[in-house]
Amino acid sequence: MQFLFMVFAVVPFIYGSLIRKKFSEAIGAVAGFVIPFLPILLFDLRHNFLNIKLAFEYLGNQANVNRVLPVWDRVVAFSLGLNPNRIIGLSFYILIAILLFVLQRKLKDAFKKKIFLGLGFVWTFSLPLYFLVAKNPSEYYFNFLLVISMVLTAFLFDILFGKKRVWALILLGTLISFFVVKSKPLLDSTHFNLIEKTRSVKFLEEVTRGKGAFNVSFNVPANEDAGFRYLLDHYNVMYSGDPKDPLIEFVIPFNKIPTPFIFKDFGVYIPQSWIKDNWIK
């Protein structure tokens, strides 16, 4: 859903084409935006419009608490290798926006001016749009802004070190090393490991197939339930959604509560009452 915000990147191209009455160019700009989403559309067609349903469900169940800024603070902190801080988070947001629009004004190439104007729109509108339509985002909802950060970084490198490639390579190597070190704890964690999530969900489907009713919950840290609901739907785990039914829990870390079924950092807790009713006869 969040990648739809990139529509603002093509607005300058569409507007310019319409002003000049170059309708074929406007159609090309629209097609260029739509075509990358075709694999997602095909995926949804194959999986009963899963992403579209989840998007509408997400937008229709927004919490009263607005978490946009705290989440943004963590995104910036992780990107820069710092601790979350509101001043740093907002300063980074404003600085990048200013850089994008200043570059757009300074550039002479019309095509590049449109690119940076569009990227400036995307960056600037991102936080306000989340405030309006998605008040409780996860950190990965801001991944689409990585595209803008990479384009801006590459362009600034070209401006500052275009003729000093040795210094550019030294700085680039330093930055890559820094981010590799900072990313190591995330890469070492299996909390977001799709393989283990798949194993745990397939296990649940096998042991509950044709058995009594049960409900499912996620006893996990914030945002670490990502992927579970898709897998439950994909493997046809028939949980009831009724809070009165026995509750089977996905637990991260597995030792948070006694969990008899462990998949690395994951645990699957099945209440004894359900086991006795369905396994022990």
N, C-alpha and C positions, 0 to 999 in steps of 0.2 A: 504493500500500500504506500509506504513512504517514498518509493521511487517515483510515484506519480507526481511528487513535488517537482521533479525535473522538467515538468511541462513548461515551467517558466523559462527554461533555457532556450526553448525554441520560439518564445513569444517575439523577440526582436526580429527573427528571420521571417516569421509569418506576417508581422505588422509591416515590415519593410517591403515585402513582396506585394502585399495588398495595396499599399500606398502607390507603388509603381505599376500596379495592375498586372503584375506577373503572377497570375493565378497558378500556373504550373509549378512555380517555385514554392508557393505557399503549400500546395498539395504535397510536394516533395518533402517539405519541412515536417508536415504532419505525419507523413508516412515514415520518415526517419525516426520520429518519436515513437510511433506505434509498433513498428516491426520488432524492436527488441523485446516487446512484451508478448509476442505471439507464443513463445514456448510456455510462458506462464498460463496463457489462455488455453493452450492445448492440454497442459497439465490439469487445469480445472475441469475441462470438458471430460477428461478421462476419470477424474476423481470426484465427480458429482459436485462441481463448483465449490470445492473445499475452501480455497483461499478467499473467494468472494463471500462465502457464508461467514467465515471467521472474521473478515474485515467488517462486515455489517454488524456481527455480534459484538465485536470489540468496540465499534463506534457507538453502539446502542447501550453499552454497559459501562459508561465512563464513571469513574469514582468522583465523589465530591472533592476529594483532595487533589490539587494540581501538583504533579511531580515533575513538570517539565524542567524547571531550573535545577533542582537537585540532580536529576539524571544528566542534564547537560554538563553540570560541574564535574561529574564523574567521567564523562566522555572526554572532556578537555584534559582532565588530570591524567587519565590513562594515556592519552595521545602525547602529552608532554612529559610524562614520567614524574608527575608531581602529585601532591595530595589535593583532594577536592577543595576548591575555594571559590566562593561566589564572585569575588572581585576578579580573580584570574579568568574564570569562565566567561563572564560578561565582557571583560576586556579583550579576550581572544575573539569572541564573536564580533565585536565592534571593529577590531583591528582588521580582520580578514575582509569584512564588508567594505571598509574604507579602501583597502588595497585594491580590491576588485574594481571599484568604481573609479578610483584614481587612474589605474592602468587603462580602463576603458576610455577615459578622457584623453590620456596622453598618447594612445596608439593612433597611428595614421592609417593603418590598413583597415578598410571598412569591414572585412570579414572577421578579423580578430576583435574589432570593437564590438560587434554583435555577440561574439562568443562570450566576452567578459561581461557585457551588459546582462546577458542571460544568466550567467553563473552568479553574478551579483544579485540578481532577482531571487534566484533559488536560495542562496545563502541567507539573504536578508529576510525572506518570508518564512524560512523554516521554523524558527522559534514561535513567531506569532501564530502560524497555522497550527502548530501543536497545542498552543494555548487554547485555540478555538475548537479544534476537532478531535484531538487525541491527548487528553490531559494526563494520561498515565502511561507514557511510553517506556519501553526498555532501551537500554543503551544501544543495542544494535539497530534501533530504528533510525539512528543518525548515520548509519554506514554510507548512505548515498552522498553525504557531504565529503567523504574521503576522495571522491572523484575531483571535486573542486579544489581540495587541499593539494592533491598531487599535481593538478594542472598549474595551480598558482606557484607551487614550489619549483616546478620545472621551469616555468617562465622566468621567475626571479633568478634562478641559477643561470639561465641564459643571459639575462641582463647584467648580472654582477660578475660573472666569470666566463663570459663568452670567449674571451681571448686569453684566459688564464686557466686552462683546463687542468693543469696539475693541482692548483689550489681547489678547484671544483671537485676533483676526484678525492682529494684528501678530506674535504668537508663532507662530501657524500658518504665516504667510507666511515667517517666518524659518526654521522647520523644513523647509518644502517647498524653499526655496532651497538650504539646506544639503544636503539629500539629493539634489537634482538635480545639484549640483556634484559630490558624492561618487559619483554613479552614472554620470557621464559616461564615465569610462574603460571601464566595463563595457558601456555602450551603444555605444561606438565600436568595441569588439572584435567581430570576426566569427567568433570561435572557436565560439560557440554558434548561429551563423546557420543556421537550418534550410534556408534556400534553397540555400546553398552546399553543405551536406551532401547535400541531395537531388540537386543537379547532379552531385556527385562520385560518388554511389552509382549514379545512372542511367547515368553514363558507364561505370562499371565493369561494370554489367550488359550494356551494349551491346557492349563490347569483349571480354567473356569468354563471351558467349552461344554455346553449341555448341563451345567450345574445350576445351583440356586442363585437367586438374585443377589447382587452386590453393587456397591457404589465405589467410586474411585476418588481419591484426593491426592494432593502433592504436598508432602511435608518437606519442603525444600527452601533454600534461601531465595531471596527476591530474584525473579526473572529466570531462575534455573529450571523452570518447568517447560521451557521452550522445546518444541518438538514432540513432547509426549502426546498431546491431543491429536496431532496428525497421525502418529503411529497407532494410537488406539483406534482411530477411525479406519486407517489403512488395513490393519490386521483384524478388523471386525470384532474388537473386544466389546462384548455386549453388556456394558454396565448400565445400571438403571437410572442413575441421576437422582434417585430418591434418598433423601437424608435418613430415612428410617431403616434402610437396608444396611447390612454389615459393611463396614468401610475398609477397603483395601487401599493401602497407602504406598506411594513411591516416596522413598526417604533418602535425602542427601544431607549430610553424610550418612552412611548406612548404620553407624553406631549411635545415631541420635536417639533412637529407641531400639529395643531388642527386635531385630529383623532376621528371620530364619533363612531368607533367600537373598544372597548378596551377589552383586555384579560389579566388582571393583569398588568404586565409591558409592554405587547405588545400592539401595536395599528395597525389597518388596515385603511389606508387612501384611500378612493375612491373619485376621483375627481367629482365635482358637474356636470360637463358636461356629464360624463358617466352615472351618476345617472339619470339625466334628460332624456337622450336618451333611457335608458333601464328600468327604474322603473316608471318614471312619464310620463304618456301618456295623 
